[in-house]
Amino acid sequence: MAEEELKFELDTVSDRNTGVLAVADYDNTLALAKRILEEHPVFEITNDDDKKVAKNLRASFNKIVKSIDRRRIDTVADFTTDFTEQCNNIKVLFDDAQKALGERINAYEEAQKTVAVEGAKVTKYTATLKFTDPKVVDKLTAFAQKYGCELTIK
């Protein structure tokens, strides 16, 4: 099998006014791709030379696949720039509104928690603990602060 650089380029046609985005001369481009694959078929590898040719062919095919994907991505991005911008302009309006509502919901819920605590009948409990580990004092202090408890340590 002879080694050669494969040449394949994908051309596109796009017209934003008519909404056309297509592969230029699709039938001939497809026929060219099939012809290249017929001329460079997948083959059985029987020796190191075949392996080298197969690796180079695979690299060429991979390069073509990547160039097609890159062309597709770039063309679609360019073709849809205005549409994407328009969608984002509309989306941001709703996104800002939902964030503002979220902030107001959170503020209301926090206010309700405060009202509920202030209106609730508070029962005071007293506990006596005896211990010698100073780490327990730190843990009890942290617990009391976290849950809004009054803590007196003697």
Backbone as a ProteinNet text record, in pm:
[ID]
protein_1_A
[PRIMARY]
MAEEELKFELDTVSDRNTGVLAVADYDNTLALAKRILEEHPVFEITNDDDKKVAKNLRASFNKIVKSIDRRRIDTVADFTTDFTEQCNNIKVLFDDAQKALGERINAYEEAQKTVAVEGAKVTKYTATLKFTDPKVVDKLTAFAQKYGCELTIK
[TERTIARY]
83.6	0	87.8	62.4	141.6	88.2	180.2	141	126.6	19.5	-1.2	-89.3	-80.2	-162	-300.5	-403.7	-539.7	-589.5	-653.8	-708	-859.5	-923.8	-1069.3	-1107	-1185.2	-1228	-1379.2	-1441.6	-1586.3	-1619.8	-1694.5	-1739.3	-1885.4	-1922.7	-2061.3	-2123.9	-2255.7	-2334.3	-2425.2	-2426.2	-2517.6	-2573.3	-2700.4	-2769.1	-2867.2	-2837.4	-2922.8	-3060.7	-3068.1	-3197.1	-3295.5	-3245.8	-3335.6	-3332.6	-3238.9	-3228.3	-3160.4	-3081.5	-3014.8	-2877	-2850.1	-2718.8	-2699.8	-2605	-2589.6	-2446.3	-2416.4	-2288.7	-2297.1	-2198	-2196.5	-2179.1	-2258.6	-2250.6	-2245.8	-2345.6	-2349.1	-2329.1	-2399.2	-2390.1	-2247.2	-2181.2	-2042.8	-1946.7	-1970.8	-1886.9	-1900.2	-2022.8	-2046.9	-1980.5	-1993	-1930.4	-1777.7	-1719.2	-1575.4	-1533.5	-1609.4	-1578	-1583	-1685.1	-1696.5	-1582.6	-1543.6	-1433.8	-1302.4	-1276.7	-1155.4	-1155.4	-1268.7	-1276.8	-1264.4	-1313.4	-1295.2	-1148.3	-1079.2	-938.1	-848.2	-898.7	-820.4	-906.3	-934.3	-1023.1	-954.3	-1035.8	-984.3	-928.9	-808.8	-744.3	-688.1	-659.3	-600.3	-452.7	-408.7	-268	-194.8	-90.1	-15.8	131.5	179.9	321.2	338.2	459.1	487	467.3	496.7	474.3	325.6	241.7	96.5	49	106.7	68.7	101	217	256.8	161.2	129.5	36.8	-101.5	-146.3	-277.4	-283.1	-176.4	-173.4	-177.5	-102.7	-103.9	-240.9	-302.5	-435.4	-538	-528.7	-619.5	-600.3	-476.2	-448.3	-507.7	-497.6	-555.2	-707	-769.2	-914.9	-954.9	-879.4	-908.8	-896.5	-796.4	-776.9	-895.9	-944.6	-1061	-1184.9	-1205.9	-1321.7	-1316.7	-1199.1	-1185.9	-1209.1	-1161	-1180.8	-1328.9	-1398.6	-1543.1	-1617	-1585.2	-1650.4	-1620.2	-1496.3	-1457.7	-1534	-1542.1	-1614.5	-1762.6	-1821.3	-1962.2	-1985.9	-1903.4	-1920.1	-1904	-1799.3	-1775.2	-1887.2	-1933.1	-2037.8	-2169.3	-2204.9	-2329.8	-2320.3	-2206.6	-2189.9	-2203.9	-2140.3	-2148.7	-2291.4	-2354.3	-2489.4	-2592	-2569.8	-2670.3	-2634.1	-2534.5	-2490.4	-2604.6	-2677.4	-2788.3	-2896	-2930.2	-3032.7	-2991.6	-2867.3	-2817	-2822.3	-2780.9	-2783.7	-2927	-3018.4	-3158.4	-3214.6	-3185.9	-3233.2	-3175.3	-3046.8	-2983.1	-3041.1	-3073.5	-3134.5	-3270	-3347.8	-3479	-3462	-3372.5	-3350.6	-3306.8	-3218.7	-3167.2	-3279.3	-3382.1	-3495.6	-3564.4	-3590.6	-3655	-3561.5	-3433.5	-3335.7	-3324.6	-3318.4	-3311.8	-3437.6	-3553.6	-3680.2	-3687.6	-3643.5	-3651.8	-3554.5	-3438.2	-3342.9	-3400.9	-3462.8	-3523.3	-3634.9	-3715.8	-3821.1	-3761.2	-3655	-3587.9	-3539.2	-3481	-3435	-3551.3	-3663.3	-3779.5	-3841.9	-3843.8	-3896.1	-3810.1	-3678.1	-3587	-3603.6	-3617.6	-3635.9	-3766.7	-3872.5	-4001.8	-3992.4	-3928.7	-3917	-3835.5	-3728.6	-3648.5	-3730.6	-3808.4	-3894.5	-3997.4	-4051.8	-4150.1	-4086.5	-3962.1	-3893.5	-3876.6	-3841.4	-3823.4	-3954.9	-4063.2	-4195.7	-4236.2	-4211.1	-4248.8	-4172.4	-4044	-3963.8	-4008.5	-4035.1	-4077.5	-4214.3	-4302.2	-4437.8	-4450.1	-4350.5	-4357.9	-4334.3	-4398.9	-4377.3	-4244.2	-4155.7	-4022.6	-4017.8	-3973.8	-3954.1	-3805.7	-3769.4	-3629	-3590.4	-3482.8	-3431.5	-3295.9	-3269.6	-3141.1	-3077.9	-2948.4	-2877.3	-2748.1	-2708.5	-2581.4	-2493.8	-2377	-2283.5	-2152.1	-2090.6	-1959.7	-1863.1	-1752.4	-1651.1	-1519.9	-1412.4	-1280.6	-1209.5	-1268.2	-1204.1	-1238.8	-1138.9	-1168.3	-1222.5	-1200.8	-1254.7	-1407.3	-1460.7	-1606.7	-1665.3	-1595.6	-1642.3	-1654.3	-1552.5	-1555.3	-1672	-1693.1	-1802.2	-1938.6	-1954.4	-2081.6	-2106.8	-2002.7	-2015.7	-2058.3	-1994.5	-2029.6	-2173.5	-2212.8	-2349.7	-2450	-2422.2	-2513.4	-2527.5	-2418.3	-2423.9	-2501.1	-2479.2	-2545.4	-2697.3	-2743.3	-2887.5	-2948.8	-2875.7	-2930.9	-2962	-2882.8	-2904.3	-2821.5	-2871.2	-2796.2	-2709.4	-2580.3	-2488.3	-2407.7	-2411.7	-2332.1	-2238.2	-2108	-2007.8	-1939.6	-1933.1	-1869.3	-1745.4
-118	0	124	214.9	336.8	442.5	522.5	629	758.8	832.9	962.4	1046	1176.2	1267.4	1276.3	1246.7	1253.6	1397	1441.6	1576.9	1569.5	1634	1641.3	1769.1	1852.4	1976.4	1988.3	2025.7	2041.6	2188.6	2218.7	2355.4	2366.7	2484.1	2504.9	2622.1	2622	2731.5	2778.1	2907.8	2958.1	3092.6	3108.8	3234	3259.2	3355.9	3385.6	3434.7	3503.5	3557.6	3447.1	3340.4	3230.7	3115.5	3122.2	3015.7	2891.4	2905.7	2791	2773.5	2651.7	2613	2469.5	2448.2	2315.4	2292.4	2165.9	2130.9	2170.5	2245.2	2287.1	2165	2157.5	2047.8	1912.7	1891.7	1775.7	1643.4	1622.1	1493.6	1465.1	1564.8	1545	1528.8	1601.3	1589.5	1450.3	1399.9	1264.7	1161	1181.4	1088.8	1090.5	1208.2	1218.9	1143.5	1159.1	1088.1	936.8	889.9	745.7	697.2	779	741.7	730.9	825.4	819.6	691.9	657.4	536.5	408.9	412.4	296.6	279.8	393.3	389	354	376.4	349	267.8	143.2	62	16.8	-25.1	-88.3	-223.7	-256.2	-378.5	-458.4	-582.3	-671.9	-638.7	-630.4	-599.7	-731.3	-753	-879.1	-861.1	-736.1	-713.1	-569.9	-536.3	-404.3	-291.8	-317.7	-215.3	-184.4	-292.2	-272.1	-190.6	-221.7	-151	-2.5	30.5	169.9	242.2	176.5	235.9	254.6	154.7	162.3	277	293.6	403.3	539.4	552.8	678.6	705	599.2	613.3	652	585.6	618.1	763.3	809.1	948.7	1044.5	1008.4	1093.1	1099.1	983.2	980.7	1063.7	1049.9	1125.1	1275.3	1315.8	1456.2	1508.5	1427.1	1466.3	1479.5	1383.2	1387.4	1514.7	1545.9	1666	1793.1	1796.7	1916.9	1934.5	1824.1	1832.5	1884.2	1827.6	1873	2020.5	2061.7	2201.2	2293.3	2253.7	2335.2	2345.2	2232.1	2231.1	2322	2309	2389.1	2537.8	2571.9	2712.9	2770.8	2693.7	2742.4	2761.3	2664.8	2675.7	2793.6	2808.8	2919.6	3053.7	3065.6	3189.4	3213.8	3108.3	3117.9	3156.2	3110.1	3129.7	3239.7	3320.9	3425.5	3518.4	3570.4	3661.8	3591.7	3470.5	3394.4	3369.7	3329.7	3302.7	3429.4	3540.4	3667.7	3706.8	3688.1	3721.2	3633.8	3504.5	3413.4	3452	3483.8	3521.9	3651.5	3747.3	3872.3	3848	3758.1	3725.5	3642.7	3545.9	3457.3	3534.8	3633	3708.3	3783	3825.6	3892.5	3798.7	3676.7	3579.2	3533.3	3520.2	3476.5	3580.5	3707.9	3814.1	3814.9	3795.8	3795.4	3677	3560.1	3443.8	3457.8	3520.2	3543.4	3642	3748.5	3847.3	3783.5	3701.3	3631.7	3537.7	3468.7	3379.2	3454	3573.4	3654.8	3697.1	3733.4	3775.5	3657.9	3542.1	3422.3	3389.4	3392	3363.2	3464.2	3593	3696.5	3673	3640.5	3613.8	3492.8	3386.3	3265.7	3292.8	3370.3	3405.4	3488.7	3583.2	3665.3	3577.9	3480	3390	3307.5	3265.8	3189.7	3274.7	3401.8	3492.2	3512.9	3533.8	3552.1	3426.5	3311	3185	3165.3	3199	3183.3	3282.3	3407.6	3508.8	3478.1	3419.5	3390.7	3258.2	3176.1	3044.2	3055.8	2969.2	2963.7	2893.7	2960.7	2908.6	2838	2715.5	2639.7	2639.1	2675.1	2681.4	2552.8	2491.1	2368.9	2399.4	2334.8	2350.3	2213.1	2207.6	2080.3	2101.4	2001.4	2005.1	1895.3	1934.6	1838.9	1848.5	1735.9	1735.1	1663.4	1731.6	1672.5	1744.4	1684.6	1744.5	1775.5	1740	1760.9	1899.7	1988.8	2123.5	2122.9	2016.7	2007.9	2002.2	1943.9	1935.4	2074.3	2163.1	2301.1	2366	2348.1	2406.1	2351.1	2220.6	2158.2	2204.7	2214.5	2261.7	2407.3	2487.9	2629.1	2641	2566.2	2568.4	2522.6	2416.7	2365.5	2471	2533.9	2635.1	2752.5	2796.6	2907.8	2869.8	2748.7	2703.1	2699.8	2656	2639.2	2748.8	2856.4	2971.8	2943.2	2861.4	2826.8	2918.4	2936.4	3011.4	2911	2939.9	2846.8	2919.8	2868.1	2922.2	2813.7	2846	2747.2	2799.5	2713.5	2751.9	2671.3
0	0	0	-88.8	-99.2	-2.9	49.8	141	63.5	92.4	30.5	122.4	107.1	186.4	121.9	199.1	147	153.2	47.8	41.7	34.4	130.7	130.7	203.6	137.5	200.3	186.6	293.6	296.1	275.9	170.9	146.2	185.6	232.1	275.5	203.3	203.1	147.8	259.9	285.8	388.3	346	370.7	341	454.4	535.5	651.7	609.8	497.9	453.3	418.7	358.7	320.1	419.7	513.8	613.2	560.3	456.2	396	458.4	503.3	553.3	508.2	417.2	358.2	312.8	285.5	225	78.2	32	-108.4	-197.8	-300	-397	-324.4	-241.6	-152.8	-226.2	-335.8	-406.4	-453.5	-510.7	-555.7	-437.7	-329.2	-210.6	-150	-142.9	-92.2	-182.9	-314.5	-409.8	-394.6	-373.3	-352.8	-226.2	-118.4	5.7	-17.2	-86.5	-114.2	-203.5	-301.2	-390.7	-312.1	-222.9	-140.2	-56.8	0	83.4	-0.7	-124.2	-212.6	-251.5	-273.5	-311	-192.8	-71.2	50.4	146.8	110.3	193.8	323.6	416.3	537.6	493.7	537.7	490.3	606.6	578.1	678.5	694.9	817.5	846.7	868.8	785.8	795.3	829.1	825.5	858.5	909.8	948.7	1005.5	904.5	776.6	674.3	660.5	661.3	656.3	776.7	891	1014.1	1001.6	948.1	930.9	835.3	724.6	627.8	691.8	766	830.1	931.1	1007.8	1105.5	1035.7	927.5	853.3	790.3	738.2	678.5	785	899.4	1010.2	1052.9	1060.7	1096.8	992.6	865.6	760.4	772.2	795.3	812.6	934.4	1043.1	1164.4	1138.7	1062.7	1028.7	947	854.3	773.4	862.1	951.4	1042.1	1127	1180.7	1263.9	1182.7	1060.3	978.6	942.3	918.4	889.9	1013.4	1130	1253.7	1280.2	1262.5	1287.2	1192.3	1065.3	966.3	1002.5	1044	1083.9	1203.7	1304.7	1426.7	1396.1	1322.1	1289.3	1203.8	1105.6	1015.2	1089.3	1172.6	1249.6	1346.8	1412.9	1507.1	1435.6	1319.7	1243.5	1193.3	1147.2	1090.7	1197.4	1321.1	1426.6	1525.5	1495.2	1587.9	1627.3	1530.6	1560.9	1642.8	1602.5	1673.3	1818.1	1837.5	1972.6	2057.1	2001.1	2074.1	2110.3	2017.8	2044.2	2157.1	2150.4	2255.6	2390.8	2393.9	2519.9	2575.8	2488.3	2533.8	2599.4	2543.3	2599.9	2726.8	2721.9	2836.5	2960.1	2942.3	3056.1	3129	3057.9	3122.1	3221.9	3177.9	3265.5	3376.7	3343.3	3442.7	3554.8	3518.6	3619.6	3705.5	3642.7	3717.5	3813.6	3768	3857.2	3972.7	3950.7	4059.4	4160.7	4110.7	4199.8	4282.7	4218.8	4293.5	4397.5	4362.3	4456.7	4579	4557.4	4669.8	4759.1	4699.4	4778.5	4852.3	4788.7	4855.4	4976.7	4958.7	5070.4	5183.3	5149.3	5251.4	5327.6	5256	5319.9	5412.9	5363.8	5446	5572	5561.3	5678.9	5776.9	5723.4	5810.1	5881.1	5810.3	5871.4	5983.2	5964.8	6069.1	6194.3	6175.2	6288.4	6361.4	6287.3	6347.7	6423.4	6366	6429.9	6560.2	6561.8	6682.8	6789.6	6747.8	6844.2	6901.6	6823.2	6868.7	6942.2	6935.6	6998.2	7148.2	7221.5	7366	7387.1	7456.4	7478.2	7613.2	7611.7	7734	7762.8	7881.8	7917.9	7988.6	7941.6	8001.4	8064.4	8172.4	8239.6	8250.2	8216.8	8224.3	8300.7	8373.3	8444.8	8387.7	8340.4	8283.3	8359.6	8381.9	8447.2	8354.2	8322.4	8235.7	8258.6	8212	8232	8100.6	7989.2	7859	7805.3	7784.8	7734	7590.2	7517.3	7380.3	7382.2	7487.5	7500.1	7514.7	7586.4	7601.2	7464.1	7380.3	7245.8	7164.2	7174.4	7097.8	7148	7278.9	7334.7	7297	7300.1	7262.5	7116.4	7029.1	6886.4	6865.9	6935.8	6924.9	6969.8	7082.8	7136.5	7040.6	6984.2	6889.5	6764.4	6718.3	6595.9	6612.1	6725.9	6746.9	6831.9	6855.6	6927.3	7073.5	7137	7277.2	7367.1	7487	7588	7663	7675.2	7739.4	7845.5	7967.4	8076.8	8123.2	8123.1	8163.3	8289.9	8395	8522.6	8543.8
[MASK]
++++++++++++++++++++++++++++++++++++++++++++++++++++++++++++++++++++++++++++++++++++++++++++++++++++++++++++++++++++++++++++++++++++++++++++++++++++++++++

